[in-house]
Amino acid sequence: MGIILPVTLTAAAAAAIINLWLSIRVGQMRLKHKISIGDDGAGGPLTARMRAQLNFVENTAFFLVLVAAIELSGKGEPWLAWVVAVYMLGRIAHGLGMDGGALGKGRSIGVIITMLTLLGLAIAAVLITLGVL
């Protein structure tokens, strides 16, 4: 039997679901504006949703690698699962916030959460490598 990484597997599953949700939101905007290829110009609602999905993909790849490496090191208990939960909630807030309006603050909240969790995991990874954590 292979190594099972429950936190990483759960994080990857959550990421896949959030990415699917973001993709559906892009598709809805494409249908609404009748744009099958490309975007709607500089800063339109389709572009905003496309950027929300791409931003998610850009950051989540690094996030998942760090989560897996920390979990493999055996140093992620019990805090790593909480970091994953906070990150995923932040990414949902960012996706909703990219629509602007009343939910616009979600974008800033999501950016801050993303940056802090990536920085925190990177620091933890270095500390684990140095034997400090």
Residue frames relative to the residue before (quaternion, step in Angstrom):
aa qw qx qy qz dx dy dz
M 1.0000 0.0000 0.0000 0.0000 0.00 0.00 0.00
G 0.4372 -0.7183 0.4848 0.2406 3.56 -0.96 0.87
I 0.6566 -0.4776 0.4008 0.4244 3.51 -1.35 0.02
I 0.1785 -0.7671 0.6085 0.0973 3.56 -0.91 0.93
L 0.1122 -0.7820 0.6126 0.0246 3.54 -0.80 1.08
P 0.2101 -0.8429 0.4770 0.1338 3.61 0.21 1.22
V 0.6488 0.5022 -0.3373 0.4616 3.61 0.96 -0.74
T 0.6687 0.4968 -0.2986 0.4657 3.58 0.90 -0.90
L 0.6570 0.5079 -0.3132 0.4608 3.58 0.94 -0.87
T 0.6544 0.4984 -0.3067 0.4789 3.58 0.99 -0.81
A 0.6437 0.5177 -0.3146 0.4675 3.58 1.01 -0.84
A 0.6638 0.4979 -0.3063 0.4666 3.59 0.93 -0.87
A 0.6385 0.5159 -0.3237 0.4705 3.59 1.02 -0.78
A 0.6513 0.4995 -0.3106 0.4794 3.58 0.94 -0.88
A 0.6478 0.5204 -0.3196 0.4554 3.58 0.96 -0.85
A 0.6431 0.5201 -0.3256 0.4581 3.58 0.97 -0.82
I 0.6627 0.4993 -0.3027 0.4689 3.58 0.97 -0.85
I 0.6585 0.4904 -0.3134 0.4771 3.60 0.92 -0.84
N 0.6462 0.5088 -0.3277 0.4649 3.60 0.95 -0.79
L 0.6225 0.5248 -0.3322 0.4762 3.58 1.03 -0.75
W 0.6439 0.5200 -0.3095 0.4681 3.58 0.95 -0.89
L 0.6642 0.4907 -0.3032 0.4755 3.59 0.91 -0.89
S 0.6358 0.5312 -0.3178 0.4611 3.59 1.03 -0.77
I 0.6356 0.5156 -0.3191 0.4777 3.57 0.99 -0.83
R 0.6447 0.5216 -0.3223 0.4566 3.59 0.98 -0.82
V 0.6161 0.5168 -0.3409 0.4870 3.60 1.07 -0.69
G 0.6628 0.5162 -0.2992 0.4523 3.58 0.90 -0.93
Q 0.6283 0.5308 -0.3344 0.4601 3.58 1.00 -0.78
M 0.6707 0.4871 -0.2956 0.4749 3.57 0.97 -0.86
R 0.6061 0.5456 -0.3493 0.4614 3.59 1.07 -0.69
L 0.6662 0.4946 -0.2976 0.4722 3.57 0.93 -0.90
K 0.6549 0.5375 -0.3098 0.4315 3.55 0.89 -0.94
H 0.7841 0.3117 -0.1508 0.5150 3.58 0.94 -0.91
K 0.3926 -0.7575 0.4431 0.2752 3.57 1.35 0.15
I 0.4378 0.6408 -0.4835 0.4050 3.55 0.87 1.09
S 0.1409 -0.8294 0.5361 0.0692 3.58 -0.34 1.21
I 0.7845 0.1593 -0.0826 0.5936 3.61 1.10 -0.63
G 0.7778 0.3042 -0.2398 0.4950 3.56 -1.04 0.78
D 0.4977 -0.6314 0.4927 0.3329 3.53 -1.22 -0.51
D 0.6107 -0.5854 0.4101 0.3409 3.54 -1.29 -0.18
G 0.6985 -0.4316 0.2755 0.4999 3.59 1.13 0.48
A 0.7551 -0.4133 0.2786 0.4259 3.50 -1.35 0.01
G 0.8950 0.0250 -0.0370 0.4437 3.53 -0.68 1.16
G 0.4138 0.7058 -0.4878 0.3045 3.61 1.14 0.33
P 0.7131 -0.4754 0.2998 0.4192 3.60 -1.26 0.19
L 0.6229 0.5148 -0.3536 0.4711 3.60 1.06 -0.60
T 0.6370 0.5238 -0.3230 0.4642 3.57 0.94 -0.86
A 0.6418 0.5300 -0.3246 0.4493 3.59 0.95 -0.86
R 0.6894 0.4635 -0.2905 0.4749 3.60 0.89 -0.85
M 0.6155 0.5309 -0.3456 0.4689 3.58 1.07 -0.69
R 0.6620 0.4987 -0.3010 0.4716 3.58 0.98 -0.84
A 0.6047 0.5482 -0.3607 0.4513 3.60 1.03 -0.71
Q 0.6801 0.4711 -0.2963 0.4772 3.58 0.92 -0.87
L 0.6748 0.4865 -0.3101 0.4603 3.60 0.85 -0.87
N 0.6273 0.5294 -0.3366 0.4614 3.59 0.99 -0.77
F 0.6160 0.5411 -0.3343 0.4647 3.56 1.06 -0.77
V 0.6827 0.4874 -0.2851 0.4638 3.58 0.83 -1.00
E 0.6401 0.5487 -0.3225 0.4302 3.58 0.94 -0.91
N 0.7584 0.3954 -0.2067 0.4751 3.58 0.84 -0.95
T 0.6676 0.5468 -0.3128 0.3969 3.56 0.94 -0.84
A 0.5656 0.5831 -0.3949 0.4291 3.60 1.10 -0.52
F 0.6776 0.4683 -0.2857 0.4898 3.60 0.86 -0.93
F 0.6265 0.5589 -0.3251 0.4353 3.55 0.98 -0.88
L 0.6999 0.4756 -0.2755 0.4561 3.58 0.82 -1.00
V 0.6157 0.5301 -0.3479 0.4678 3.60 1.04 -0.70
L 0.6708 0.4906 -0.3002 0.4682 3.59 0.90 -0.88
V 0.6343 0.5251 -0.3296 0.4619 3.59 0.96 -0.84
A 0.6754 0.4949 -0.2987 0.4578 3.59 0.85 -0.95
A 0.6688 0.5035 -0.3061 0.4533 3.59 0.89 -0.91
I 0.6650 0.4874 -0.3053 0.4766 3.58 0.94 -0.84
E 0.6548 0.4983 -0.3250 0.4661 3.58 0.95 -0.80
L 0.6375 0.5261 -0.3252 0.4595 3.61 0.99 -0.77
S 0.6415 0.5340 -0.3239 0.4454 3.58 1.10 -0.68
G 0.4257 -0.7155 0.4525 0.3194 3.58 1.23 -0.40
K 0.5987 0.5990 -0.3406 0.4084 3.59 1.27 0.17
G 0.5658 0.6596 -0.3556 0.3440 3.59 1.23 0.13
E 0.5439 0.6302 -0.4052 0.3778 3.58 1.22 -0.04
P 0.6905 -0.3021 -0.6572 0.0023 1.71 -1.72 1.79
W 0.4837 0.7446 -0.3774 0.2631 3.56 1.31 -0.22
L 0.5866 0.6322 -0.3786 0.3359 3.62 1.03 -0.69
A 0.6395 0.5257 -0.3293 0.4542 3.59 0.97 -0.79
W 0.6398 0.5178 -0.3229 0.4672 3.59 1.05 -0.71
V 0.6237 0.5263 -0.3346 0.4711 3.58 1.03 -0.74
V 0.6275 0.5294 -0.3289 0.4668 3.58 1.00 -0.83
A 0.6631 0.5095 -0.3091 0.4529 3.60 0.87 -0.92
V 0.6632 0.4968 -0.3065 0.4684 3.59 0.90 -0.90
Y 0.6376 0.5326 -0.3241 0.4524 3.59 0.94 -0.89
M 0.6938 0.4811 -0.2899 0.4507 3.59 0.78 -1.00
L 0.6356 0.5041 -0.3323 0.4811 3.61 1.02 -0.71
G 0.6316 0.5306 -0.3224 0.4644 3.57 1.05 -0.74
R 0.6644 0.4980 -0.3076 0.4647 3.57 1.00 -0.78
I 0.6117 0.5157 -0.3501 0.4870 3.60 1.10 -0.60
A 0.6369 0.5227 -0.3239 0.4649 3.58 0.95 -0.87
H 0.6455 0.5193 -0.3199 0.4597 3.59 0.96 -0.84
G 0.6606 0.5201 -0.3088 0.4447 3.58 0.89 -0.92
L 0.6767 0.4650 -0.2840 0.4952 3.56 0.96 -0.85
G 0.6580 0.5413 -0.3022 0.4274 3.56 0.99 -0.85
M 0.5936 0.5840 -0.3646 0.4167 3.58 1.13 -0.54
D 0.5880 0.5614 -0.3692 0.4503 3.59 1.26 -0.26
G 0.4243 -0.7166 0.4547 0.3158 3.59 1.26 -0.26
G 0.6210 0.5691 -0.3980 0.3635 3.54 -1.19 -0.55
A 0.8336 -0.1826 0.1553 0.4977 3.54 -1.16 -0.72
L 0.7015 0.4547 -0.2634 0.4814 3.59 1.14 -0.57
G 0.3685 0.7917 -0.4363 0.2169 3.58 1.31 -0.05
K 0.6124 0.5574 -0.3553 0.4336 3.60 1.09 -0.61
G 0.5305 0.6423 -0.3973 0.3848 3.56 1.20 -0.43
R 0.5928 0.5725 -0.3650 0.4332 3.55 1.10 -0.66
S 0.6878 0.4717 -0.2804 0.4752 3.58 0.82 -0.98
I 0.6372 0.5211 -0.3248 0.4658 3.56 0.96 -0.85
G 0.6693 0.5088 -0.2933 0.4552 3.56 0.92 -0.90
V 0.6400 0.5176 -0.3232 0.4670 3.58 1.00 -0.81
I 0.6646 0.5050 -0.3047 0.4586 3.58 0.87 -0.94
I 0.6631 0.4974 -0.3067 0.4679 3.58 0.90 -0.92
T 0.6459 0.5243 -0.3223 0.4517 3.58 0.93 -0.87
M 0.6888 0.4832 -0.2894 0.4564 3.57 0.80 -0.98
L 0.6880 0.4894 -0.2899 0.4507 3.58 0.87 -0.91
T 0.6734 0.4792 -0.3158 0.4659 3.60 0.94 -0.79
L 0.6430 0.5034 -0.3333 0.4713 3.61 0.97 -0.75
L 0.6531 0.5001 -0.3137 0.4743 3.58 0.93 -0.84
G 0.6633 0.5138 -0.3040 0.4511 3.57 0.89 -0.92
L 0.6724 0.4807 -0.2993 0.4766 3.59 0.93 -0.85
A 0.6302 0.5268 -0.3356 0.4611 3.59 1.02 -0.75
I 0.6469 0.5009 -0.3115 0.4833 3.59 0.97 -0.85
A 0.6451 0.5157 -0.3233 0.4619 3.59 0.93 -0.89
A 0.6429 0.5297 -0.3252 0.4476 3.60 0.96 -0.84
V 0.6552 0.4956 -0.3078 0.4800 3.59 0.98 -0.84
L 0.6639 0.5067 -0.3049 0.4577 3.59 0.92 -0.88
I 0.6218 0.5184 -0.3356 0.4816 3.58 1.07 -0.69
T 0.6463 0.5224 -0.3126 0.4600 3.57 0.96 -0.88
L 0.7061 0.4496 -0.2511 0.4860 3.59 1.02 -0.80
G 0.4925 -0.6826 0.4150 0.3454 3.58 1.27 -0.16
V 0.4591 0.6906 -0.4380 0.3471 3.57 1.27 0.26
L 0.7553 0.3159 -0.1741 0.5472 3.59 1.03 -0.72
